[in-house]
Amino acid sequence: MVKRIRIAAVGGAMLAMFSARAGAQEATAQVSRTAAPIVLTLKRAIELALQNSKDIQVAKIQARVADHAAQITKAQFLPNLYAGSGAGYSNGIPETPGGRAPSVFSVSYTEQVFNEPLRGQAKETQEQSNSQKIVLQDARNDVITRTAMSYLELGKVQHSLELLRKERESAEKILQVTQQRQGEGFELPVEVTKAQLTKAQVTQKLLQLEGREDELGVFLRYQLGLGDTQEIQVTPEELSGEAEQAGDNLVAMALTNNTGLQLAQSDVRAKEFRLKGEKRGHWPTLELVSVYSVLAKYNNYQQFFNAFQRNNFNAGVNVQVPIFSAHVKAAVGLAQVNLDAARAVLGNKKSEVSAEVRQKTRRVREMDAAKEVARLELQLAQQNVSVLQAQFAEGKLNLREMEKARLNENEKWMAYLDANFQKQQAQLELLKTAGQLDKVWQ
């Protein structure tokens, strides 16, 4: 009995040990799966953002809402069939508040055939529905712009972090050499303080960039629909050369493809439909009508009418000819004012888009020139490091001077990365204004 208990205890311990080991292996595998970084290209990042963006989903819902709203007015020009009852007690002439005779059961049919003010409203709401598709495209452009900027900045930040970690190593070497020389009496304490300050400044920049890397990672993970712990690695990429086109070409593209301008044009068309319909408010209206009703004797029809008929059917047209209508005049005046305002907004928008494209084109050129300056400064620093490296190998230069040259080279590298990113930002803004963002990733 004791042996069985011991065997059972040993078996339980072994089972617990294997379970713990299996759990640890599973946890390790899970951590490794979580820690495995995902390498993204700019095109793939934008594709994921377009698939998972909450802003685009909201814009699609708003577009569907606008479609259904447009169908409400349009439905009056389609057959409408209603069934109901107006049964009730009557004392005196049988009638209802609606003007129709009380009935046990009734079916009515209506369909607008000719009603220009109502048709103008229907065309206006349909144009407003179409404008929601432009709003959807604008939301899509915003997602592409934010994703591309975050992706490119993350690439710059990750590269800068690599450089700063090298800078920290160089700053540490400089500090050690300076402290050693001060101990030997060859350096003043102020030189040690300068070296400490340099190292502290590098550490500060490193912490700031690590914080920015985390912020960009959080944003991209949310935008792309990735897990909260998923690490992201990006690949250095250059944007399309579309932003290098002549300003006049991009102005022409913007006047055709800019979403803000398209919205203003759509608003003008909608107001034109409304004004056209309101001006025809003096025309007659024609509506198809039909009524079938089942009447009851308890409503005293026999006392007030010569004959009583239980089943009744009426069909025909309802024509109204306006002779004098103050409403039409007021509606035309309001529609005209709204159209004038929409046209003024459209004219201002055209001038604004044209000026904005030219301004952003100049900014791209300025950033390109700044990038070229930064590239040449980096090239000069690299050449200087090569010269000093040869002198250091010959023993003509000390380690501290060599590390200072490397620090300067890293600084020029970071300045070049900043200049390149600023140019890419300017390109994205220009392409968005010109309606050419698809060139970024297709």
N, C-alpha and C positions, 0 to 999 in steps of 0.2 A: 504494500500500500504506500509506504514511504517512497519506494523507488518510482512508483507511478507519479506521485506528487512531484518528485524531483525532475522526472522526465518532462512532465507537463510544464513545470516552471522554466526548465531550460528551453523547451520548445517555444514557450511564450516570450522569453527574453530574445531568442533568435528571431522570432517573428517581428517583435517590436524593433529589433535592430535593423532587419531588412526593410521594414516599413519606413523607418526613419531615413535609412540610406536612400530608398526609392523616392521618398518625399524630398530629400535634399537634392537628389539628381534632377527631379522634376522642377524644383524651384530654381536650380542652377540653369536648367535648360530654358525656363521661362524668362529668367533674367537675361540670359544670352540672347533670347529672341527679342526681348524688349530693347536691349542695348544695341542690337545690330542696327547700324545706321542705314537709312535709305538714301540712295544717290539719285538725285533728280536732275533732269535737264530743264531748261526754261520752258520748252514746249510741253513736257509732261506735267510740270507744275501748273501751267495755265489750264491744261485739259482737266486736271483734278479739281481746280478751283471752280471752273465752269460747271462741273458736274455736282459739286457739293455746296455751292454758295447759297446761303439763306437769302441774301438780297435778290438773287435771280428768282428764287422760288416765290418770294413775295411779289415781285414784279409780274411773274406769270399769273398769279392769282388775281392781281389787279387787272390784268388784261382780260381774263375770263369774266370778271365782274363787269367790265366795260362792255364786253360783247353781249352779255345778258341784258344790260341796261338798254343797249341799242335795240334789242329785239322787242322791248316793251312798246315803244312807240310804233315800230314797224308792224306789230301784231294787229293794230287797228285796221290795217289794209288787207288783212287775211280774214277768212271766215271765223266768226265767233258765235258759238252756240251755247245757250244757257237754259237750264231747266230749274223750275222752282214752283212755289205755291204762294197764293195770296189769299188763302181761305181765312174767313173771319166773320164775325157777327156784323150785320148791317141793319140799321134802322133808318129808313128813308131811301133815297136813291143810292144804289150800290156803287161805291167808289173807294179807292184806296189813296193814300197820300201821294203815291207816284202818278196818279192820273189814270191808271188802268183799272178795269173792272175786277172785282174780287174773283179769283178762280181757284178751284180745287187743285188744278195742275196746269202748268203752262210751260211752253218751250218758245224761246225767242232767238232770232238769228239777226246778226248785224255784220256789216262789212262796208268799210269806207271805200268808195270808188274814186271820188274826186274831191280832195280837200287839200289845197295847196299850202296853207299855213301849217297843217299837220304834217304834210309830206316834207316841208322844209325842216321842221323839227326832227323828223326821222332821219333825214340826211345829215343833219348837224350831229346828232348823237352817234350815227355810224362813223362819221369822220373823227369824232372824239374817241370812239373805240379804236379806230386805226392808229390814233396818236399814242395809245397805250402800248402798241407794239414798238413805237419809237422809244418810249420810256424803258421798255424791256431791253432794247439794244443799248440804251445809255447805261443801264445798270450792268449790262454785260461788259461794256467798255470800262466802267469803273472797277469791276472785278479784275479784268486783265491788267489794268494800270497798277492797281495796288499790289497784285500778286507779282508782277514783273519787277516793280520797284523794290519790294521786300526781298525777292529772290536775288536781285543784283546787289542789293546792299548787304545781304547775308554773305554773299561771295566775297565782297570787299572786306567785311568784318573778319571772316575766317582767315583770309590771307593776311590781314593786318595783325591778327593775333599771333600767327606764326612768326612774323617779323618782330613783334614786341617781345616774344619769348626769347628770341635771339638777342634783342637789345638788352633784356634783363641780364642775360649771361655776360654780355660785354660790359655792362655797367658794374656788375659784381666783380669782374676781373680788374677793371679800372680802380674800383674802391680798394680791393685787396693790395694792388701794387702801390697805390697812393699811401695807404696805411703803413705798408712796409717801409716805404721811403721816408715817411714821416718819423717812424721809429728809429730810422738810421740817421735822422737829422738832415735829410736832403729836401724835405717838403715842409711847408708851413701848415698849421692846422686848418687854415682857410681852404686849402686844396682838398683836404679830407672832407670838409663840409660840402664843397662843390660836388665831389664824387657821390656823397650820400644823397645830396639833393637830386642829382641826375638819376640815381637808382630809384629814389622815391617817386619821381615824376614818371618814370617808366612803369613802375608798379601801379600808379594811379591810372594811367592810360589803359593798362592791361585790365584792371578791374572795371573800368567804364566800358570797354569794348566787350568784355565777357557779359556784362549786364545787357548791353545792346543785342548781343548774339542771342541771349535767352529771350528777350522781348520779340525779336524777329522769328525765332523758332516757335514760340507760343502762337504768334499770329498766323504763321504759315501752316502750322498743324491744324488750327481751327479752320482756316480758309480751305485747306485741301482735304479736310475730313480724315486726318490721321489721328493715331492714338496720342494721348497726353504725354507719354514717355518716349515717343518715337523720335530718335535723333535724325536730323536732316543734314545731308551733305549736298552742296551744290557744285556745279562745274562752271568755271569761268567761261563766259560767252559774250560775244559782241552783238549788238543789235543790227537789224537790217539797214542797208544804206539808203532806205527810202527817205529818211529825214535829211539827207544831204542834197535833195533835189532843189531846183531853183524855187525861190519864194513864190513866183507867179504860178507855177504848176500846183504847188500846195494850196494856194489861195483858191484856185479853180476847184480842186478836190474838196476843200472845206465847204465851199458854197453849195456843193452837191451832197456831201456826206456828213456834215456836222449835225449831230443829233439835236442840239439846241436850235439850230436854224430850221431843221426839218419840223420840229415841234411848232415853231412860230408860223411856218408855212401851212401846216395842218390846221392851226387855229384860224388863220385867214380863210381857208377854204370852208371851214365849218361855219364861220360867221357869214360868208357869202351865201351859203345854202339857206341859212336862217332868214337873211334879208330878202332873198328872192322869194321865199315862201310867204313872208309877211306882206310883201308888196302885192301879192296875188290874193290877199284877203278879201278884196272886193269882188272876186269871182264867185260864182255860185258853188255850192258844195252838194255832192250827191252821195247818198248812202243807201245800200240795199238793206231792207228790213223785212222781217217775217215773224209772225206770232201765231202760235197755236195754243188754245186754252180750253179747259174743261170747266164749265160753270155748274153751280149747284142751285137748286130751286129755293133753298132756305135763305138766299140773299134777296128774295122778293123781286126778282126780275120781272115776273108776270104782272106785278102791280104797276110798274112804271114803263114797261115796253109792250108793244102790241103782240109780240111773239117771243117765245123763249126757245133757244136752241142750245143744247148741252155742249156740243162740240163746235168749236169756232176756229177758223183759219183765215189769216190775213197775210198778204205778201205784196210787196211793191217797192217803191223808192221814196226816199225822203230827200226832197230838194229844198235848199234854202238859198234865197237870193238876197244878199245884204243891200239894203237901200241906203242906210246911213249907219256907220259903225265908228264910234269914237275909239273903240278898242283897237281897230286896225291901224288908225293913224298913230296912236301911242306906241303900238308894237313895232311899226315900221321905223319910227324915230329912235327907239331903243336899239333895234337891230343895226341901224345905220351908225350910231355912235359906237357900238361894240366893234363893228367892222373897221371903222376909222382907227380905233385904238389898236386893234390887232395889226393893221397895216403899219402903223407907226412903230410898233414893237418889232415887226419884221424888218423894217428899214434900219432901225437902230442895231438889230442883231447882225445884219449883213455887214454893216460898217465895223461893228465890234469884232466879228469873226475875222474879217479881212485884216484889221489892225493887229489882232492877236496872233494870227499866223505869221505875219511879217516880224513881229516882235520876237516870237519864239524861234523863228528861223535865225534871226540875228544872235539870239542867245546860244543856239546850237553852235554857231560859228565861233562865238566868243569862248565857249567851253572847249571847243576843239583846239583853239589856239592855246588856251591855258593847259590843255592836256599835252600839247606838243612841247611847251615850255617845261612842264614837269618831266616829260620823257627825256629831254636833253639834259636837264639837271641831274636826273638819275644816271644817265649815261656818263656824264662827267664825273659823278661820285664813284661809279664803278671803275672808271679808268683810273681815278686817283687811288682807289683801293689796290688796283693791280700794281701801280707804281710803288706804293708804300709796302706792298707785300714783298716785292723784290728787294727793297731796301731792308726790310725786316729779316729776310732770309740771309742777307749779307751781314747782318749785325749792325747796320747803320741806323736802325730805328728801334726804339723800345716798344714793349708790349702795350703800354698805355696809349701811345700815339696810334698804334695799329688799331686798337679797339675803338678809339675815338673816330677813326676813319670809317670803321664798320658801322658805328652808331649813326654817323652822318648818312651813310649809304641807306641804312634802314629807314631813316627819316625821309629821304628822298623817294624811297619806294612807297611809303605810306602816302606821301604827297601826290605821287603819280596815281595811286589807287583812288584817292579822293577826287582828283581831277577827272579821271575816267568815269567814275560813278556820276559825278555832276553832269558830265556830257550825256551819259545815258539817261539821266533824269530829264534833261532838256529835250532829248530825242523822243522820249515817251510822251511828254506833255505836248510836243508838236504833233506827233502822229495821232494822238487822241483828238486834238482840235481839228485836224484835217480829216478825221474819220478813216484813218489808215492803220488802226491798231492791229488788224489781222495780219499785217505784214510782219509783226513782231515775232510771231510763233508759227506761221504756216510756211 
